[in-house]
Amino acid sequence: MTPATEIDGLEIKLRQLAAKVDRQRAQYEATLTENENLKRELDRQLGVVSSLKDKLVQSQSSPEGGAPPADTRDHQETIDYCLQEIDRCIEWLHRN
């Protein structure tokens, strides 16, 4: 094998490696963007949950007595759903 042939082979391998690095970098950037979006969504969901918890505490502490109003049950269902979504987001963030 001549030195020119070896150099050509090395050049091809280097170009392939550079293309692979570019693909990996693009994938990394996309993952970072998705991660930031998920973090923002998680923060938003945490705010919703906090707000709903506050409303729930206020409605439970009202002196009405008797069975809880229907909207309290709706709030609890919404809180439960939001908590499940937050848990799902946290699990995804830990995996990635």
DRENPA-3360 file (N, C-alpha, C; in nm, 2 decimals, always signed):
BEGIN
1 = MTPATEID = +0.09/-0.12/+0.00/+0.00/+0.00/+0.00/+0.09/+0.12/+0.00 ~ +0.06/+0.21/-0.09/+0.14/+0.33/-0.10/+0.10/+0.44/+0.01 ~ +0.19/+0.52/+0.04/+0.16/+0.63/+0.13/+0.04/+0.71/+0.09 ~ +0.03/+0.74/-0.04/-0.09/+0.82/-0.09/-0.22/+0.75/-0.06 ~ -0.22/+0.61/-0.08/-0.34/+0.54/-0.06/-0.38/+0.54/+0.09 ~ -0.27/+0.52/+0.17/-0.30/+0.53/+0.32/-0.35/+0.66/+0.36 ~ -0.30/+0.77/+0.31/-0.35/+0.90/+0.34/-0.49/+0.92/+0.29 ~ -0.52/+0.87/+0.17/-0.66/+0.88/+0.13/-0.76/+0.80/+0.22;
9 = GLEIKLRQ = -0.71/+0.69/+0.26/-0.80/+0.61/+0.36/-0.82/+0.68/+0.49 ~ -0.71/+0.74/+0.54/-0.72/+0.81/+0.66/-0.81/+0.94/+0.65 ~ -0.80/+1.00/+0.53/-0.89/+1.12/+0.50/-1.03/+1.08/+0.50 ~ -1.06/+0.97/+0.44/-1.20/+0.92/+0.44/-1.25/+0.89/+0.58 ~ -1.17/+0.82/+0.66/-1.21/+0.79/+0.79/-1.23/+0.92/+0.88 ~ -1.14/+1.02/+0.86/-1.16/+1.14/+0.93/-1.28/+1.21/+0.89 ~ -1.32/+1.21/+0.76/-1.44/+1.28/+0.72/-1.57/+1.20/+0.78 ~ -1.56/+1.07/+0.78/-1.67/+1.00/+0.84/-1.68/+1.03/+0.99;
17 = LAAKVDRQ = -1.57/+1.04/+1.06/-1.57/+1.07/+1.20/-1.62/+1.21/+1.22 ~ -1.58/+1.30/+1.14/-1.63/+1.44/+1.15/-1.78/+1.45/+1.13 ~ -1.83/+1.37/+1.04/-1.98/+1.37/+1.01/-2.05/+1.31/+1.13 ~ -1.99/+1.20/+1.19/-2.05/+1.14/+1.31/-2.06/+1.24/+1.42 ~ -1.95/+1.31/+1.44/-1.94/+1.41/+1.55/-2.05/+1.52/+1.53 ~ -2.06/+1.56/+1.41/-2.17/+1.66/+1.38/-2.31/+1.61/+1.41 ~ -2.33/+1.49/+1.37/-2.46/+1.43/+1.40/-2.49/+1.42/+1.55 ~ -2.38/+1.38/+1.62/-2.39/+1.36/+1.77/-2.41/+1.50/+1.83;
25 = RAQYEATL = -2.34/+1.60/+1.78/-2.36/+1.74/+1.84/-2.50/+1.79/+1.81 ~ -2.56/+1.76/+1.70/-2.69/+1.81/+1.67/-2.79/+1.73/+1.76 ~ -2.77/+1.60/+1.78/-2.86/+1.53/+1.86/-2.85/+1.58/+2.01 ~ -2.73/+1.61/+2.05/-2.71/+1.67/+2.19/-2.78/+1.80/+2.20 ~ -2.77/+1.89/+2.11/-2.84/+2.02/+2.11/-2.99/+2.00/+2.12 ~ -3.04/+1.90/+2.04/-3.18/+1.88/+2.04/-3.23/+1.82/+2.17 ~ -3.15/+1.74/+2.23/-3.18/+1.68/+2.37/-3.18/+1.79/+2.47 ~ -3.08/+1.88/+2.46/-3.07/+1.99/+2.56/-3.20/+2.08/+2.55;
33 = TENENLKR = -3.24/+2.11/+2.43/-3.36/+2.19/+2.40/-3.48/+2.12/+2.46 ~ -3.50/+1.99/+2.43/-3.61/+1.92/+2.48/-3.61/+1.92/+2.64 ~ -3.49/+1.90/+2.69/-3.47/+1.90/+2.84/-3.52/+2.03/+2.90 ~ -3.48/+2.14/+2.84/-3.52/+2.27/+2.89/-3.67/+2.29/+2.88 ~ -3.73/+2.25/+2.77/-3.87/+2.25/+2.75/-3.94/+2.17/+2.86 ~ -3.89/+2.05/+2.89/-3.95/+1.97/+2.99/-3.94/+2.03/+3.13 ~ -3.82/+2.10/+3.15/-3.81/+2.16/+3.28/-3.90/+2.28/+3.30 ~ -3.93/+2.35/+3.19/-4.02/+2.46/+3.20/-4.16/+2.41/+3.22;
41 = ELDRQLGV = -4.20/+2.30/+3.15/-4.33/+2.24/+3.17/-4.34/+2.19/+3.32 ~ -4.24/+2.13/+3.37/-4.24/+2.08/+3.51/-4.26/+2.20/+3.60 ~ -4.19/+2.31/+3.58/-4.21/+2.42/+3.67/-4.35/+2.47/+3.66 ~ -4.41/+2.48/+3.54/-4.55/+2.52/+3.52/-4.64/+2.43/+3.60 ~ -4.62/+2.30/+3.58/-4.71/+2.20/+3.65/-4.69/+2.21/+3.80 ~ -4.57/+2.24/+3.85/-4.55/+2.25/+3.99/-4.63/+2.38/+4.04 ~ -4.63/+2.48/+3.96/-4.71/+2.60/+4.00/-4.86/+2.57/+4.00 ~ -4.91/+2.50/+3.90/-5.05/+2.46/+3.90/-5.08/+2.38/+4.02;
49 = VSSLKDKL = -5.00/+2.28/+4.05/-5.02/+2.19/+4.17/-5.02/+2.28/+4.30 ~ -4.93/+2.37/+4.31/-4.92/+2.45/+4.43/-5.05/+2.54/+4.44 ~ -5.09/+2.60/+4.33/-5.21/+2.68/+4.34/-5.33/+2.59/+4.37 ~ -5.34/+2.48/+4.32/-5.46/+2.39/+4.35/-5.45/+2.34/+4.49 ~ -5.33/+2.31/+4.54/-5.32/+2.27/+4.68/-5.37/+2.39/+4.77 ~ -5.33/+2.51/+4.74/-5.37/+2.62/+4.82/-5.52/+2.64/+4.82 ~ -5.58/+2.62/+4.70/-5.73/+2.63/+4.69/-5.80/+2.52/+4.77 ~ -5.74/+2.40/+4.76/-5.79/+2.29/+4.83/-5.79/+2.31/+4.98;
57 = VQSQSSPE = -5.68/+2.37/+5.03/-5.66/+2.39/+5.18/-5.77/+2.50/+5.22 ~ -5.78/+2.60/+5.13/-5.88/+2.71/+5.16/-6.02/+2.65/+5.17 ~ -6.05/+2.57/+5.07/-6.19/+2.52/+5.07/-6.21/+2.42/+5.18 ~ -6.11/+2.34/+5.22/-6.13/+2.25/+5.33/-6.14/+2.32/+5.46 ~ -6.08/+2.44/+5.48/-6.08/+2.51/+5.60/-6.20/+2.60/+5.62 ~ -6.28/+2.61/+5.51/-6.40/+2.69/+5.53/-6.50/+2.62/+5.62 ~ -6.58/+2.70/+5.70/-6.66/+2.65/+5.80/-6.80/+2.60/+5.76 ~ -6.81/+2.56/+5.63/-6.93/+2.51/+5.58/-6.97/+2.38/+5.64;
65 = GGAPPADT = -6.88/+2.29/+5.67/-6.91/+2.16/+5.72/-6.98/+2.07/+5.62 ~ -7.01/+1.95/+5.66/-7.08/+1.86/+5.57/-6.98/+1.80/+5.47 ~ -7.04/+1.75/+5.36/-6.96/+1.68/+5.25/-6.88/+1.79/+5.18 ~ -6.77/+1.75/+5.13/-6.69/+1.85/+5.05/-6.76/+1.88/+4.92 ~ -6.76/+2.01/+4.88/-6.82/+2.04/+4.75/-6.76/+1.97/+4.63 ~ -6.84/+1.97/+4.53/-6.80/+1.90/+4.41/-6.67/+1.96/+4.35 ~ -6.66/+2.09/+4.36/-6.54/+2.15/+4.30/-6.41/+2.11/+4.38 ~ -6.42/+2.07/+4.50/-6.31/+2.03/+4.58/-6.27/+1.89/+4.53;
73 = RDHQETID = -6.36/+1.81/+4.50/-6.33/+1.67/+4.44/-6.26/+1.69/+4.31 ~ -6.31/+1.79/+4.23/-6.25/+1.82/+4.10/-6.11/+1.86/+4.11 ~ -6.09/+1.95/+4.21/-5.95/+2.00/+4.24/-5.86/+1.89/+4.28 ~ -5.91/+1.80/+4.36/-5.83/+1.68/+4.41/-5.79/+1.60/+4.29 ~ -5.89/+1.57/+4.20/-5.86/+1.49/+4.08/-5.75/+1.56/+3.99 ~ -5.77/+1.69/+3.98/-5.67/+1.77/+3.90/-5.53/+1.76/+3.96 ~ -5.53/+1.78/+4.10/-5.40/+1.77/+4.17/-5.34/+1.63/+4.15 ~ -5.42/+1.53/+4.16/-5.37/+1.39/+4.14/-5.31/+1.37/+4.00;
81 = YCLQEIDR = -5.38/+1.43/+3.90/-5.33/+1.41/+3.77/-5.20/+1.49/+3.75 ~ -5.20/+1.61/+3.80/-5.07/+1.69/+3.79/-4.96/+1.62/+3.86 ~ -4.98/+1.56/+3.97/-4.87/+1.49/+4.04/-4.82/+1.38/+3.96 ~ -4.91/+1.30/+3.90/-4.87/+1.19/+3.81/-4.79/+1.24/+3.69 ~ -4.83/+1.36/+3.63/-4.75/+1.41/+3.52/-4.62/+1.46/+3.57 ~ -4.61/+1.52/+3.69/-4.48/+1.56/+3.74/-4.39/+1.44/+3.76 ~ -4.45/+1.34/+3.82/-4.37/+1.22/+3.85/-4.31/+1.16/+3.71 ~ -4.40/+1.16/+3.61/-4.36/+1.11/+3.48/-4.25/+1.20/+3.42;
89 = CIEWLHRN = -4.26/+1.33/+3.44/-4.15/+1.42/+3.39/-4.02/+1.40/+3.46 ~ -4.03/+1.38/+3.59/-3.91/+1.36/+3.67/-3.84/+1.23/+3.64 ~ -3.92/+1.12/+3.62/-3.86/+1.00/+3.57/-3.79/+1.01/+3.44 ~ -3.86/+1.08/+3.35/-3.80/+1.10/+3.22/-3.67/+1.18/+3.23 ~ -3.66/+1.28/+3.31/-3.54/+1.36/+3.33/-3.43/+1.28/+3.39 ~ -3.47/+1.19/+3.48/-3.36/+1.10/+3.54/-3.31/+1.00/+3.44 ~ -3.39/+0.95/+3.35/-3.35/+0.86/+3.25/-3.26/+0.93/+3.15 ~ -3.28/+1.06/+3.12/-3.21/+1.13/+3.02/-3.12/+1.22/+3.09;
% end
